[in-house]
Amino acid sequence: MLSAAFLSPSSVSRVPFFFSSAPLLLLLLLLQVLDVGCGIGGPLRGVVRATGANVTGLTINRAQVARAQEITKTLSPWMQARCHFEVQDYLNIKVLYGECIREHQET
């Protein structure tokens, strides 16, 4: 699984400009993107709209995941299929959708 930490909340309005290159857009359609510290998923949904990528957001706050899922349920099935949210600590990411991507332990 390919993953990348993604945009800050202040940069979501620049998403279309950031991804203005057609080859980059094509590449992102094939990627799974990781949004670390996604909150309730505003920028995550913006990235999905702009690129069509599958994006997984991580946050340590269960209430934020519940709210993000609530908001996403009001969107089209196309958006719902590409927006994913999980409660995880970004310092200890173990498994996303059955695929190990990183194990990091602070010592």
C-alpha positions as CSV (number, residue, x, y, z in Angstrom):
1,M,0.0,0.0,0.0
2,L,1.4,3.4,-0.9
3,S,0.8,6.1,1.6
4,A,1.7,9.7,2.2
5,A,1.0,12.2,5.0
6,F,-1.1,14.9,3.5
7,L,-2.2,18.5,3.4
8,S,-2.7,20.8,6.4
9,P,-6.2,22.2,7.0
10,S,-5.1,25.6,5.7
11,S,-4.0,24.2,2.4
12,V,-7.3,22.5,1.4
13,S,-8.4,25.5,-0.6
14,R,-5.3,25.2,-2.7
15,V,-5.9,21.5,-3.6
16,P,-6.9,22.1,-7.2
17,F,-3.8,24.2,-7.8
18,F,-1.5,21.8,-6.0
19,F,-2.7,19.0,-8.3
20,S,-2.7,20.9,-11.5
21,S,-0.5,18.4,-13.3
22,A,-2.5,15.7,-15.3
23,P,0.2,13.0,-14.8
24,L,0.2,13.6,-11.1
25,L,-3.6,13.3,-11.0
26,L,-3.4,10.0,-12.8
27,L,-0.9,8.7,-10.4
28,L,-3.0,9.8,-7.4
29,L,-6.0,7.9,-8.8
30,L,-4.0,4.8,-8.2
31,L,-2.8,5.7,-4.7
32,Q,-4.1,5.3,-1.2
33,V,-3.3,8.4,0.7
34,L,-2.8,8.6,4.5
35,D,-4.0,11.8,6.3
36,V,-2.4,11.8,9.7
37,G,-4.3,13.9,12.2
38,C,-7.4,14.2,10.0
39,G,-9.8,15.7,12.6
40,I,-13.3,15.5,11.2
41,G,-12.0,15.0,7.6
42,G,-12.6,18.3,5.8
43,P,-9.3,18.3,4.0
44,L,-9.5,14.6,3.4
45,R,-12.8,14.9,1.6
46,G,-11.3,17.8,-0.4
47,V,-8.4,15.7,-1.6
48,V,-10.8,12.9,-2.6
49,R,-12.9,15.4,-4.6
50,A,-9.9,16.9,-6.3
51,T,-8.0,13.6,-7.1
52,G,-10.3,10.6,-6.8
53,A,-7.7,9.0,-4.5
54,N,-8.7,6.6,-1.7
55,V,-7.8,8.5,1.5
56,T,-7.6,7.1,5.0
57,G,-7.6,9.6,7.9
58,L,-6.1,8.8,11.3
59,T,-6.9,10.6,14.5
60,I,-6.7,9.6,18.2
61,N,-10.1,11.2,18.9
62,R,-13.1,8.7,18.6
63,A,-15.6,11.6,18.6
64,Q,-13.8,13.1,15.5
65,V,-14.0,9.8,13.7
66,A,-17.7,9.5,14.5
67,R,-18.4,13.0,13.2
68,A,-16.2,12.5,10.1
69,Q,-18.2,9.3,9.3
70,E,-21.5,11.1,10.0
71,I,-20.6,13.9,7.5
72,T,-19.3,11.4,4.9
73,K,-22.5,9.4,5.0
74,T,-24.3,12.5,3.6
75,L,-22.1,12.4,0.5
76,S,-22.4,10.4,-2.8
77,P,-21.6,6.7,-2.8
78,W,-18.5,7.6,-4.9
79,M,-17.2,9.8,-2.1
80,Q,-18.1,7.4,0.6
81,A,-16.2,4.6,-1.1
82,R,-13.0,6.7,-1.0
83,C,-13.1,8.3,2.4
84,H,-12.0,6.2,5.4
85,F,-11.4,7.1,9.0
86,E,-9.7,5.2,11.8
87,V,-8.8,5.8,15.5
88,Q,-5.1,5.4,15.7
89,D,-2.1,7.1,17.2
90,Y,0.2,8.3,14.3
91,L,3.2,7.4,16.4
92,N,2.2,3.8,16.5
93,I,0.5,3.0,13.2
94,K,0.1,-0.8,12.9
95,V,-2.5,-1.9,10.4
96,L,-4.7,-0.1,7.9
97,Y,-7.3,-2.3,6.1
98,G,-5.3,-5.5,6.8
99,E,-2.0,-4.2,5.4
100,C,0.9,-3.5,7.7
101,I,2.4,-0.2,6.8
102,R,4.5,0.7,9.7
103,E,5.3,-0.2,13.2
104,H,7.0,2.6,15.2
105,Q,7.7,2.4,18.9
106,E,9.2,5.3,20.8
107,T,11.9,4.1,23.1
